Amino acid sequence: MYPVTPPSEPVEFGHGKDLPALSIDAEAVVGAQGTLSPMSGGTFSGTQVIENREINGSVNIASGARITFKNCRIIGSYGASGSGYTIKCTAGGGSWLTLEDSTVITRTGAGGNTTLTKSLVSYGDCNVEGSRSLFLGGADSMYPGLDGEGLIPTGDPLVPMARALIEDSWIGEGERAPGAHADLIQIDGVDRGYIVVRGTRFMGYSLPQGSDTLTTRITDPETATMHSACFIVTFNSQGGTITRADSHHIALRNNWFEGGNWVTDLGVSISPIEVTGNRYGLRCNFGMLKGEGISVKEDNRYGLSGETKRGGNVVTVSAGDLV
């Protein structure tokens, strides 16, 4: 399944459209490569750089830790007593997690598991970044509920210092647990933000329930079951009397988005939010992009020609048409 010889040099991408549509092809150019030494999951603390490892079991980032995984494959635990996450960065203290050239695999359906399992969960003042990485599986691939300006320099004019930065990566092979709301990236809560996602490919499709992500892949996006969304801002999981998310300082740039109900749903977030240079596949249930708080919406276009849905109606578009 995995390449045995890493590329001589990292592959450079300028846009999410440059990454392959299928995960089995994408893993040849992003994510962990080569022979990896086994290592157990657990809690990681202090300042550490972990390289060339296959980590079996969930990863927890301790308060205040500065942890970097380079060329690592992290395979989350599963089962009826599973942890509910593959990577957890919620302990606070300004902790900072970096994934470089790494693969994160969540196995929601394996072993008969029906528990909602997320790939990467981050809250509060934690900082999370991923580059040239591959995220497979999970009822949510990423679930950031992050507050305030972060520690990660991005070079982005809207969000120069981010809490979360995802770039040049591939996200897909979503999973559903019975009755679960499942997205690739879900920002949940009130007053969340300072997030930059760029140059990344989102393939918003779900594996059949009960599948093991290690052995099952989506091979035909034209017929695969669609996920809830590729990128969504919500507040419903907070309970109580909350009526708005009011998330802000979100930049989505030069990504490929495909599959879902509303493919990119910024919900009731507020300005500033910038959505620029993205390309969209044809498949969705309702539409490609919505959100009342989008302050800049430029050059978001279809990447393919054919039939798609818009507001519940089937329409024909050409590659390059504005979304």
C-alpha positions in Angstrom: 0.0 0.0 0.0 2.8 2.4 0.9 5.8 3.5 -1.2 9.1 2.0 0.0 11.4 4.6 -1.5 10.8 8.3 -0.6 11.1 10.9 -3.4 14.7 12.4 -3.7 13.2 15.8 -3.0 9.9 17.0 -1.6 7.2 17.5 -4.3 6.2 21.2 -4.5 2.5 22.0 -5.1 1.0 25.4 -6.0 -2.7 24.4 -5.6 -4.9 21.7 -4.3 -5.8 20.8 -7.8 -2.2 19.6 -8.3 -2.7 16.7 -5.9 -4.3 13.4 -7.2 -8.0 12.8 -6.6 -7.5 9.3 -5.1 -5.8 8.7 -1.8 -3.9 5.7 -3.1 -2.2 8.0 -5.7 -1.8 11.0 -3.3 0.1 8.9 -0.7 2.9 8.5 -3.3 3.6 12.3 -3.1 2.4 13.4 0.3 2.4 11.8 3.7 4.9 9.4 5.2 7.3 7.6 2.9 9.8 4.7 3.1 10.5 2.3 5.9 9.3 3.4 9.4 10.3 2.1 12.8 7.4 1.1 15.1 6.5 3.2 18.1 3.5 3.2 20.5 1.1 6.1 20.9 0.6 7.9 24.2 1.2 11.3 25.7 4.0 13.5 24.2 5.4 16.3 26.4 8.3 18.7 26.4 10.0 19.6 23.1 10.5 16.7 20.8 11.1 15.9 17.1 9.9 12.4 16.1 11.1 11.2 12.7 10.5 8.2 10.5 8.2 6.4 12.9 4.9 4.4 12.5 3.0 5.2 15.7 0.2 2.8 16.6 -2.3 4.1 19.1 -3.7 7.6 19.8 -1.5 10.6 20.4 -2.1 13.1 23.1 -0.1 16.4 23.2 0.6 17.6 26.8 0.1 21.1 28.0 2.8 23.4 26.8 4.5 20.8 24.6 6.2 21.5 21.3 6.0 18.3 19.3 7.0 17.8 15.7 6.3 14.6 13.7 8.4 14.3 10.5 7.7 11.5 8.0 5.6 9.7 10.5 2.5 7.5 10.1 0.1 7.7 13.0 -2.6 5.0 13.1 -5.2 5.6 15.7 -6.7 3.0 18.1 -10.2 1.7 17.4 -12.9 -0.5 18.9 -15.8 -0.2 21.2 -13.6 1.3 23.9 -11.6 3.5 21.5 -10.4 6.9 22.5 -12.6 8.9 20.1 -9.6 10.6 18.5 -6.3 9.8 16.8 -4.5 13.0 17.8 -5.6 15.2 20.7 -4.2 18.7 21.2 -6.5 20.2 23.8 -4.4 20.5 27.0 -3.6 24.1 26.5 -0.5 25.9 27.7 0.2 27.2 24.2 1.0 23.6 23.0 2.2 23.4 19.4 1.8 20.4 17.2 3.5 20.2 13.8 3.0 17.4 11.2 5.4 17.4 8.3 5.3 14.8 5.5 3.2 12.6 7.7 0.1 10.4 7.5 -2.8 10.3 9.9 -5.1 7.3 9.7 -8.3 7.0 11.8 -10.2 3.7 11.8 -13.7 4.6 12.9 -15.3 1.6 11.4 -12.7 -1.0 12.1 -13.4 -3.9 14.6 -17.1 -3.2 14.6 -16.6 0.2 16.2 -19.7 2.5 16.2 -18.1 5.3 18.4 -17.7 8.7 16.8 -13.9 9.0 16.2 -12.1 12.2 15.1 -8.7 12.4 13.5 -7.3 15.6 14.9 -9.0 17.5 17.8 -7.6 20.9 19.0 -9.1 23.4 21.4 -8.3 26.8 23.1 -4.8 28.2 22.8 -3.3 25.1 21.1 -1.5 25.5 17.8 -1.7 22.9 15.0 0.0 22.9 11.6 0.3 20.3 8.9 2.2 20.4 5.6 2.5 17.9 2.8 0.5 15.4 4.9 -2.2 12.9 4.3 -5.3 12.6 6.5 -7.4 9.5 6.0 -10.6 8.5 7.9 -12.4 9.8 10.9 -15.9 11.1 11.3 -14.2 14.5 11.4 -10.8 14.7 9.9 -10.1 17.9 11.9 -12.1 19.5 14.6 -10.5 22.8 15.6 -12.1 24.9 18.3 -9.3 27.5 18.6 -9.3 30.9 20.2 -7.4 34.1 19.3 -4.3 34.8 17.3 -1.8 32.0 17.4 1.9 31.3 17.2 2.2 30.0 13.7 3.6 32.4 11.1 1.8 32.0 7.8 2.7 34.9 5.5 -1.1 35.3 4.9 -2.3 38.9 4.8 -5.5 38.2 6.7 -4.1 35.7 9.3 -0.3 36.4 9.7 -0.2 34.4 13.0 -2.5 31.4 13.0 -3.8 28.9 15.5 -4.1 26.3 12.7 -2.3 26.1 9.3 -2.9 23.3 6.9 -1.1 23.4 3.5 -0.2 21.2 0.6 -2.0 18.3 2.1 -4.7 15.7 1.1 -7.8 15.2 3.3 -10.5 12.5 2.6 -11.8 9.0 3.0 -14.3 10.3 5.6 -16.2 7.9 7.8 -19.6 8.0 9.4 -20.7 6.5 12.7 -24.5 5.8 13.0 -26.3 9.1 13.4 -23.1 11.2 13.3 -22.6 14.5 11.6 -19.3 14.0 9.7 -17.1 16.6 7.9 -13.6 16.8 6.8 -12.9 20.0 8.7 -15.5 21.2 11.2 -14.9 24.4 13.2 -17.3 24.3 16.1 -18.2 26.8 18.8 -18.3 30.5 19.3 -15.6 33.1 18.4 -13.3 30.6 16.8 -10.8 31.3 14.1 -7.3 32.3 13.0 -7.1 29.4 10.6 -5.4 29.2 7.2 -6.0 26.3 4.8 -4.2 26.5 1.4 -3.0 24.4 -1.4 -4.9 21.3 0.0 -7.1 18.8 -1.7 -10.4 17.9 0.0 -12.3 14.9 -1.3 -15.6 14.9 0.6 -16.7 11.3 0.3 -17.4 8.6 2.9 -16.3 5.1 3.1 -19.0 2.5 3.7 -19.9 2.2 7.4 -17.9 -0.5 9.1 -14.9 -0.2 6.7 -11.3 -0.3 7.9 -9.4 2.7 6.5 -6.3 0.6 6.4 -7.7 -1.7 3.8 -10.6 0.2 2.1 -10.2 3.2 -0.2 -12.6 5.2 -2.4 -11.8 4.3 -6.0 -14.7 6.1 -7.8 -15.5 9.6 -6.6 -18.3 9.8 -9.2 -20.4 7.2 -7.3 -19.0 7.4 -3.7 -21.3 8.5 -0.9 -20.8 12.1 -0.1 -19.7 13.4 3.3 -21.5 16.2 5.1 -19.0 18.9 4.1 -15.4 19.5 3.2 -15.2 22.6 5.4 -17.9 23.8 7.8 -18.4 26.3 10.6 -21.0 25.2 13.2 -22.1 26.0 16.8 -24.7 23.3 17.4 -22.3 21.0 19.3 -22.0 23.5 22.1 -25.6 23.0 23.3 -27.4 25.6 25.5 -28.9 28.7 24.0 -26.2 29.5 21.5 -27.6 30.8 18.2 -24.5 32.0 16.3 -21.0 30.8 15.7 -19.4 34.2 15.0 -16.2 32.6 13.9 -13.8 34.8 12.0 -10.2 35.2 10.6 -10.5 32.2 8.4 -8.6 32.1 5.0 -9.3 29.4 2.5 -6.9 29.8 -0.5 -6.0 27.7 -3.6 -7.7 24.5 -2.4 -9.6 21.9 -4.3 -13.0 21.1 -2.8 -15.3 18.3 -3.9 -18.2 16.4 -2.4 -20.6 17.1 0.4 -24.0 18.8 1.1 -22.8 22.4 1.0 -19.1 21.7 0.1 -17.8 24.8 1.9 -20.2 26.1 4.5 -19.1 29.1 6.4 -22.5 29.2 8.2 -23.2 32.2 10.4 -19.6 33.2 10.8 -18.6 36.9 10.7 -16.1 39.0 8.7 -13.3 38.9 8.1 -13.2 35.6 6.1 -11.5 35.3 2.8 -12.2 32.5 0.3 -9.9 32.9 -2.8 -8.5 30.9 -5.7 -10.2 27.7 -4.9 -11.3 25.1 -7.5 -14.4 22.9 -7.1 -15.3 19.5 -8.4 -18.8 18.8 -9.7 -20.4 16.7 -7.0 -22.5 18.1 -4.1 -26.0 17.7 -2.8 -27.0 21.4 -2.6 -24.2 23.8 -3.6 -20.5 24.7 -3.4 -20.1 27.8 -1.2 -22.1 29.8 1.3 -21.6 31.9 4.4 -22.9 35.3 5.4 -19.5 36.4 6.9 -17.4 36.0 3.8 -15.7 39.4 3.3 -13.6 38.5 0.3 -14.8 35.9 -2.3 -12.6 35.9 -5.4 -11.6 33.5 -8.2 -13.5 30.5 -6.9 -14.3 28.4 -10.0 -15.2 25.0 -11.2 -12.3 22.8 -12.1 -14.3 20.4 -14.3 -17.0 20.7 -17.0 -20.3 18.9 -16.6 -23.5 18.8 -14.5 -23.7 19.9 -10.9 -26.3 21.0 -8.4 -26.9 24.6 -7.5 -29.6 25.4 -4.9 -31.2 22.0 -5.5 -31.3 22.5 -9.3 -29.1 20.6 -11.8 -27.1 23.0 -14.0 -24.3 22.6 -16.6 -21.0 24.3 -16.0 -17.7 24.6 -17.7 -14.3 24.4 -16.1 -13.4 28.0 -15.2 -16.9 29.2 -14.5 -17.3 31.0 -11.3 -18.9 29.1 -8.4 
